[in-house]
Amino acid sequence: MTASKPRQTKAKKHHYIPRSFQERFSGPDLNLWFYDKRERAFGVRRKPIARLFRGWELYTVVGLDGARDRTTETRLSVIEGRASPILDRVITEAREGRASLFSEAERLALSTFFIAQFRRSPDLHNTVAGRRRVDDAVAEVIAEWEAAGHIAPSSQRSAVENERLGRKIRGNLLAENAAAPMETASPVMMQRGFTTGVIRLPQRSFVLGSTQFARLLSPQRRQDLGDPGSELWLPIASDVALCSHGLPGRGRLLEIDRDQDVRKVNGAIVSASTVFASPNRELVEALSRRMGEYQPPEGEIAVPPSAFNQERT
């Protein structure tokens, strides 16, 4: 009797911004207006969130033998599940004018979610730093092959194979790192506090970007999380954002009543994102027209100075 071949798992698209997260921005019809910088000729379009912020097999690690490991996707689902009810509570309390208080377990769940969402963004891996990591990984693999005595292919074939290898390594780096153990990064986040910001301006809202975070400089012009003065803003609804900032302590609610503050966050997100979206068509159109004001040098992420906590303390 002939042995049957292993069943091939059908390839699928993974959301790098979870559908449940996008639902906090979309309307009842679960659609968003969006703009894709790679397809500027198409302008602002509308699409169901089921088809936004996703890519083929983003969190699947492909081995040299073609085997597919989808462990990362499972880990990300667990991280999302732990953070989701906390985010829902933060949104409700912010809209009611109340600051959110967090237990140690909740702070850990939020910190882990922040890190995972930051790591899983394809945009992050397309920055200059991300491309250098891939180049280094390709060089390491080639060196291992040569050390093992493999014959180098012709220059033309080598270029093709290296391009394919680079794509595979870039994909695997994203998949492996998105939900990698958080033991190193989490302690840094746990030394920081959380501030909730809620927009109190009519017809103003946060944008949702493929890079979800607005990174704002500290008074010392630092952006790293080791400086408690730096700010990492994550919009979690059209009118509510959660910020990693300062030191742990009692909850703080920031009433955002200045247009410039909303623009600061949206500008930082748009500058770092390939795609951005909102239920508000006019907002997406306005941001697409003003992209030149936000756009950093190619492959870099613009980090503006803070507009919030340092100015209001």
HELIX and SHEET records of a PDB file:
HELIX    1   1 ARG A   19  GLN A   22  1                                   4    
HELIX    2   2 LYS A   37  PHE A   42  5                                   6    
HELIX    3   3 ILE A   49  ARG A   51  5                                   3    
HELIX    4   4 THR A   71  ARG A   95  1                                  25    
HELIX    5   5 GLU A  104  ARG A  119  1                                  16    
HELIX    6   6 PRO A  122  HIS A  125  1                                   4    
HELIX    7   7 VAL A  128  ALA A  147  1                                  20    
HELIX    8   8 SER A  155  ALA A  178  1                                  24    
HELIX    9   9 SER A  186  MET A  190  1                                   5    
HELIX   10  10 ASP A  259  ALA A  272  1                                  14    
HELIX   11  11 ARG A  281  ARG A  289  1                                   9    
HELIX   12  12 MET A  291  TYR A  294  1                                   4    
HELIX   13  13 ASN A  309  ARG A  312  1                                   4    
SHEET    1   A 2 LYS A  13  HIS A  15  0                                        
SHEET    2   A 2 ARG A  54  TRP A  56 -1                                        
SHEET    1   B 4 ARG A  45  PRO A  48  0                                        
SHEET    2   B 4 ASN A  31  ASP A  36 -1                                        
SHEET    3   B 4 VAL A 275  SER A 278 -1                                        
SHEET    4   B 4 LEU A 208  GLY A 209 -1                                        
SHEET    1   C 2 VAL A  61  VAL A  62  0                                        
SHEET    2   C 2 ARG A  68  ASP A  69 -1                                        
SHEET    1   D 5 ALA A 214  LEU A 216  0                                        
SHEET    2   D 5 GLU A 231  PRO A 235 -1                                        
SHEET    3   D 5 VAL A 240  HIS A 245 -1                                        
SHEET    4   D 5 GLY A 193  ILE A 199 -1                                        
SHEET    5   D 5 ARG A 252  ILE A 256  1                                        
END                                                                             
